[in-house]
């Protein structure tokens, strides 16, 4: 029975974040700070690459400003297949010597 426990893979540990301030979190295992910002229904988590809180707060503000300047078009919420069909006018160059390549599924052959 001890042998079964040794061969059973352990689940990957999820990182543990502690909220320090608005949009500012500290990773428990390393002590590094992260910014967590939401915009347009999307969540952005960025490492601030520091363990110093004051520096982390300054970098968090910069990250918030950068993410605040992002603009999302209506196309951002479209499924990939719909967006791909809307760009069907774009043709992919295929090698004439290889008839097995098909337009919808193959990439540019690198000519």
C-alpha positions as CSV (number, residue, x, y, z in Angstrom):
1,X,0.0,0.0,0.0
2,X,2.9,2.4,0.7
3,X,4.1,1.7,-2.8
4,X,0.8,2.9,-4.3
5,X,1.1,6.2,-2.5
6,X,4.6,6.7,-3.9
7,X,3.5,6.2,-7.5
8,X,0.3,8.3,-7.3
9,X,1.1,11.7,-8.9
10,X,0.5,14.6,-6.6
11,X,-1.8,17.4,-7.9
12,X,0.0,20.6,-8.9
13,X,-0.2,23.2,-6.2
14,X,-2.0,26.4,-7.1
15,X,-0.2,29.6,-6.4
16,X,-1.5,31.3,-3.3
17,X,-1.9,35.1,-3.6
18,X,-2.7,37.5,-0.7
19,X,-4.5,40.7,-1.4
20,X,-2.3,43.6,-0.1
21,X,-4.2,46.6,-1.6
22,X,-6.5,47.4,-4.5
23,X,-5.2,45.5,-7.6
24,X,-2.1,44.5,-5.7
25,X,-1.4,40.9,-4.6
26,X,1.7,39.1,-3.1
27,X,2.6,35.6,-4.0
28,X,2.9,33.6,-0.8
29,X,5.8,31.3,-2.0
30,X,8.1,34.0,-3.3
31,X,6.9,37.2,-1.7
32,X,6.8,38.9,-5.2
33,X,4.1,41.4,-6.0
34,X,1.5,41.1,-8.8
35,X,-0.9,43.5,-10.3
36,X,-4.4,42.1,-11.1
37,X,-6.5,44.4,-13.2
38,X,-9.8,43.8,-15.0
39,X,-10.9,45.6,-18.1
40,X,-13.6,44.8,-20.7
41,X,-14.5,41.5,-19.0
42,X,-10.9,40.3,-19.1
43,X,-8.4,39.8,-16.3
44,X,-4.8,40.9,-16.5
45,X,-2.3,39.5,-14.0
46,X,1.3,40.9,-14.3
47,X,4.3,40.3,-12.2
48,X,5.7,43.5,-10.8
49,X,9.1,41.9,-10.5
50,X,9.8,43.2,-7.0
51,X,9.4,42.2,-3.3
52,X,9.4,45.9,-2.3
53,X,5.9,47.2,-1.6
54,X,6.5,50.8,-2.4
55,X,8.1,50.0,-5.7
56,X,5.2,47.5,-6.4
57,X,2.7,50.2,-5.8
58,X,4.4,52.5,-8.3
59,X,4.6,49.7,-10.9
60,X,1.0,48.7,-10.3
61,X,-0.1,52.3,-11.2
62,X,2.0,52.1,-14.5
63,X,0.4,48.7,-15.3
64,X,-3.1,50.0,-14.6
65,X,-2.5,53.0,-16.9
66,X,-1.2,50.8,-19.7
67,X,-4.2,48.4,-19.4
68,X,-6.5,51.4,-19.1
69,X,-5.3,52.6,-22.5
70,X,-6.1,49.3,-24.2
71,X,-9.2,49.4,-26.4
72,X,-11.2,46.4,-27.2
73,X,-13.1,46.2,-30.4
74,X,-16.4,44.4,-30.8
75,X,-14.5,41.6,-32.6
76,X,-12.6,40.8,-29.4
77,X,-15.6,38.8,-28.2
78,X,-16.2,36.9,-31.4
79,X,-15.4,33.2,-31.6
80,X,-12.3,32.4,-33.6
81,X,-14.2,30.5,-36.3
82,X,-16.5,33.5,-37.0
83,X,-13.5,35.9,-37.2
84,X,-11.7,33.5,-39.6
85,X,-14.7,33.3,-41.9
86,X,-15.0,37.1,-42.0
87,X,-11.4,37.2,-43.2
88,X,-11.9,34.6,-46.0
89,X,-10.9,37.2,-48.6
90,X,-7.3,36.7,-47.4
91,X,-5.7,33.9,-49.4
92,X,-2.9,31.7,-48.3
93,X,-0.1,31.0,-50.8
94,X,0.3,27.3,-51.4
95,X,3.1,25.5,-53.2
96,X,1.8,24.5,-56.6
97,X,3.9,21.3,-56.4
98,X,2.0,19.9,-53.4
99,X,-1.7,19.4,-54.3
100,X,-2.4,17.8,-50.9
101,X,-2.3,21.2,-49.2
102,X,-5.7,22.7,-48.8
103,X,-6.5,26.4,-48.4
104,X,-8.6,26.3,-45.2
105,X,-6.3,24.2,-43.0
106,X,-2.7,24.8,-44.1
107,X,-0.4,27.7,-43.4
108,X,1.9,29.5,-45.8
109,X,4.5,27.1,-47.0
110,X,7.3,29.7,-46.6
111,X,8.0,30.4,-50.3
